[in-house]
Amino acid sequence: MTKPILVLKDIVTLVNKGTSSETRILKDLNLTINDGDFITIVGANGAGKSTLFNVIGGNLPIDAGKLLLHETDITNESEEERTKFLSRVFQDPKLGTAPRMTVAENLLLALNRGAKRRLKPRQLKQHMNEFTKLAATMNNGLENRMDTATGDLSGGQRQALSFLMATLKRPDVILLDEHTAALDPRTSQELLHATNQRINEDNLTALMITHHLEDALKYGNRLVVLDDGQIKADFKGPDKQKLTMEQLYQYFEV
Ligand SMILES: Nc1ncnc2c1ncn2[C@@H]1O[C@H](COP(=O)(O)OP(=O)(O)OP(=O)(O)O)[C@@H](O)[C@H]1O
């Protein structure tokens, strides 16, 4: 049986609180994320997709409703506390990695996350084999650049590294915030393919925002349509498999 990992219950988020321009962005949003779910999220500009990730990540406060992780109320936990169970990959290749550090050092940083330990050369040596194997799963030559400073990588390699760093410690939930949007079409497809493979093989739980409906249909076991701060549709399993581009496109017609 599938177990809920994260539950969003009647979530409300306000901006410009207490002013005449106070606005509700998320409007009693309900979403249950189960163990092993790979959910693609689509919606028009301004629908609330990034706000949803900010609320889950603790970057934005929740004004009403509850956020439960494994049935524990984490509504008021800080962003820092949530990094223990959550990781996020952003659209911008410059975010997520330390540019002056090498690929291997960045992976070690990710492995030591939360441990407050300094990087030791001995530790790097110890993990090099494992890191190189891991980098090879991205199928973009990252394994040949283990000693390269991250700032000198291609955008695709850098995003692949950010993704690996985000998955290394098997967080309960991974948020992919249009993580291939800044890449050329071919590189984007390659990274999506590698992303999908790793999520499926390791049975990770992930949410992925995308503006590419083909990708939203192709990947994941669920597809969620966000509209005006609410979940407009949530296609699962066979329903998602049957869903067509034309049907999905209708949600974007005004
Ligand atoms: N801090 C804020 N102050 C005022 N309005 C905000 C703030 N954050 C978000 N909004 C508004 O909330 C709405 C949802 O924004 P959000 O960025 O979540 O949408 P999105 O679906 O991610 O859009 P996009 O596809 O363009 O990235 C938008 O109308 C946006 O202008």
The ligand as a Gaussian input file, in Angstrom:
#p B3LYP/6-31G(d) Opt

LIG

0 1
 N        5.991000      37.859000      -2.611000
 C        4.966000      38.091000      -3.436000
 N        4.322000      39.284000      -3.435000
 C        3.291000      39.527000      -4.234000
 N        2.801000      38.634000      -5.101000
 C        3.388000      37.438000      -5.162000
 C        4.506000      37.101000      -4.354000
 N        4.879000      35.827000      -4.636000
 C        4.028000      35.408000      -5.583000
 N        3.145000      36.366000      -5.907000
 C        2.066000      36.257000      -6.885000
 O        1.477000      34.995000      -6.669000
 C        1.052000      34.428000      -7.896000
 C        1.661000      33.046000      -8.028000
 O        3.045000      33.195000      -8.258000
 P        3.999000      31.946000      -8.534000
 O        5.370000      32.492000      -8.777000
 O        3.839000      30.937000      -7.478000
 O        3.403000      31.379000      -9.888000
 P        4.002000      30.275000     -10.867000
 O        2.895000      29.341000     -11.178000
 O        5.235000      29.686000     -10.307000
 O        4.334000      31.159000     -12.143000
 P        5.473000      31.006000     -13.287000
 O        5.028000      29.888000     -14.162000
 O        5.417000      32.316000     -13.975000
 O        6.786000      30.749000     -12.616000
 C        1.442000      35.397000      -8.983000
 O        0.330000      36.161000      -9.308000
 C        2.522000      36.223000      -8.329000
 O        2.554000      37.509000      -8.883000

